[in-house]
């Protein structure tokens, strides 16, 4: 009996993880669009599991903000709050541009090289695009540029902006996957300006509009 009990837990965990991976992938790639109803029995039948791991996976996705429960409807893919997304991105563009400019006197060649390395990784994953991975790398890239901001209050506000974005959706680029290649090119342009010690005002505006172009892409897709 003990041997049976010890093997059932990993099997259950594996099924739950597999179900979670399957669901999250379809949500992030928008195979399951915002508002799509998640029927436990249908998902269980599709994956050949019971409803228990499906329920566990959906709870995890709810905690991450990818799934929500609606009364008399049940679980569905979380709706995108369009207004909140747009406002957060616009604000983050302003704050991040300022934080990066204040970081400029303290940014080292190694910092720039690290940011370039991250952007090279982003370009490499474009051929087998995973919006979740791309979004993680995108945040790392931007953080590498404003990490040395001496203004603690401004840094805190930028952190809050990124945190709010994560709360809206794990992957920004699941909204606008076609934006990804141009975003990588714009990163290179920002790094060139930093290396060339361009006017800080130009760098700040380039970063601000880099964010705002993603907002424009989102609006174009939604509209």
Secondary structure, 3 states (H helix, E strand, C coil): CHHHHHHHHHHHHHHHHHHHHHHHHHHHCCCCCCCCECCHHHHHHHHCCCHHHHHHHHHHHHHCCCEEEECCCEEEECCCCHHHHHHHHHHHHHHHHHHHHHHHHHCCHHHHHHHHHHHHHHHHHHHHCCHHHHHHHHHHHHHHHHCCCCCHHHHHHHHHHHHHHHHHCCCHHHCCHHHHHHHHHHHHHHHHHHHCCCCHHHHHHHHHHHHHHHHHHHHHHHC
